[in-house]
Amino acid sequence: MTLATSACTTSCHRVKPQLSLTARLRLHLAAWRQRRQLSRLDDRALEDIGVTRAQADAEARGGFWKAPDHWSF
């Protein structure tokens, strides 16, 4: 078994840090702003970043509270 296929223990899972209320608000505001900007891109710009209109629309409809897990402050 290689490392890529080995079973992961609890040490492999990234623990999300506890964020202050201010940090959470900043995170949510950033998600909202980026989704709003994404929804305003034209088809050429979306093609440049490798995103379809359907994908952009689906992401833009996401609530501001649904920030990606990899975002942290």
ROTI-458815 format. One record per residue (C-alpha): y, x, z; residue number from 1. Coordinates in nm, 4 decimals, padded with zeros to 6 digits. Layout:
# residues N
Y=Y	X=X	Z=Z	pos=NUM;
...
# end
This chain:
# residues 73
Y=00.0000	X=00.0000	Z=00.0000	pos=1;
Y=00.3422	X=00.1373	Z=-00.0925	pos=2;
Y=00.6615	X=00.1026	Z=00.1042	pos=3;
Y=00.7869	X=-00.1593	Z=-00.1395	pos=4;
Y=00.4859	X=-00.3828	Z=-00.0782	pos=5;
Y=00.4215	X=-00.3093	Z=00.2888	pos=6;
Y=00.4690	X=-00.5769	Z=00.5490	pos=7;
Y=00.8111	X=-00.5753	Z=00.7063	pos=8;
Y=00.8530	X=-00.5670	Z=01.0818	pos=9;
Y=01.1440	X=-00.7167	Z=01.2699	pos=10;
Y=01.3344	X=-00.3898	Z=01.2303	pos=11;
Y=01.3570	X=-00.4532	Z=00.8532	pos=12;
Y=01.5589	X=-00.7693	Z=00.8907	pos=13;
Y=01.9317	X=-00.7286	Z=00.9039	pos=14;
Y=02.0894	X=-00.8989	Z=01.2015	pos=15;
Y=02.4216	X=-01.0665	Z=01.1311	pos=16;
Y=02.6900	X=-00.9427	Z=01.3675	pos=17;
Y=02.8621	X=-01.1902	Z=01.5939	pos=18;
Y=03.2070	X=-01.2543	Z=01.4519	pos=19;
Y=03.5204	X=-01.3549	Z=01.6330	pos=20;
Y=03.6806	X=-01.6855	Z=01.5434	pos=21;
Y=03.9572	X=-01.5022	Z=01.3562	pos=22;
Y=03.7043	X=-01.2991	Z=01.1564	pos=23;
Y=03.5086	X=-01.6150	Z=01.0706	pos=24;
Y=03.8254	X=-01.7879	Z=00.9513	pos=25;
Y=03.9138	X=-01.4875	Z=00.7339	pos=26;
Y=03.5643	X=-01.4864	Z=00.5873	pos=27;
Y=03.5742	X=-01.8566	Z=00.5064	pos=28;
Y=03.9228	X=-01.8342	Z=00.3595	pos=29;
Y=03.8161	X=-01.5421	Z=00.1389	pos=30;
Y=03.5133	X=-01.7404	Z=00.0145	pos=31;
Y=03.7329	X=-02.0409	Z=-00.0616	pos=32;
Y=03.9876	X=-01.8299	Z=-00.2513	pos=33;
Y=03.7251	X=-01.6484	Z=-00.4564	pos=34;
Y=03.5460	X=-01.9693	Z=-00.5490	pos=35;
Y=03.8755	X=-02.1249	Z=-00.6537	pos=36;
Y=03.9529	X=-01.8207	Z=-00.8697	pos=37;
Y=03.6039	X=-01.8293	Z=-01.0193	pos=38;
Y=03.6488	X=-02.1916	Z=-01.1204	pos=39;
Y=03.9682	X=-02.0990	Z=-01.3066	pos=40;
Y=03.8147	X=-01.8259	Z=-01.5243	pos=41;
Y=03.7806	X=-01.8986	Z=-01.8941	pos=42;
Y=03.4494	X=-01.8680	Z=-02.0784	pos=43;
Y=03.5323	X=-01.5210	Z=-02.2118	pos=44;
Y=03.6011	X=-01.3865	Z=-01.8635	pos=45;
Y=03.2817	X=-01.5449	Z=-01.7317	pos=46;
Y=03.0855	X=-01.3827	Z=-02.0150	pos=47;
Y=03.2389	X=-01.0466	Z=-01.9205	pos=48;
Y=03.1014	X=-01.0743	Z=-01.5669	pos=49;
Y=02.7667	X=-01.2150	Z=-01.6797	pos=50;
Y=02.8037	X=-01.5634	Z=-01.5350	pos=51;
Y=02.7533	X=-01.8900	Z=-01.7213	pos=52;
Y=02.9928	X=-02.1820	Z=-01.6876	pos=53;
Y=02.7185	X=-02.3796	Z=-01.5096	pos=54;
Y=02.6636	X=-02.0979	Z=-01.2580	pos=55;
Y=03.0369	X=-02.0637	Z=-01.1981	pos=56;
Y=03.0781	X=-02.4374	Z=-01.1491	pos=57;
Y=02.7836	X=-02.4505	Z=-00.9071	pos=58;
Y=02.9231	X=-02.1613	Z=-00.7028	pos=59;
Y=03.2756	X=-02.3041	Z=-00.7070	pos=60;
Y=03.1454	X=-02.6319	Z=-00.5642	pos=61;
Y=03.0009	X=-02.4456	Z=-00.2651	pos=62;
Y=03.1771	X=-02.5162	Z=00.0592	pos=63;
Y=03.4096	X=-02.2590	Z=00.2078	pos=64;
Y=03.1712	X=-02.2212	Z=00.5022	pos=65;
Y=02.8896	X=-02.0925	Z=00.2780	pos=66;
Y=02.9829	X=-01.7261	Z=00.2633	pos=67;
Y=02.7158	X=-01.4887	Z=00.1302	pos=68;
Y=02.4993	X=-01.3214	Z=00.3946	pos=69;
Y=02.6051	X=-00.9734	Z=00.2855	pos=70;
Y=02.9696	X=-01.0381	Z=00.3743	pos=71;
Y=03.0726	X=-00.9046	Z=00.7096	pos=72;
Y=03.3875	X=-00.7819	Z=00.8811	pos=73;
# end
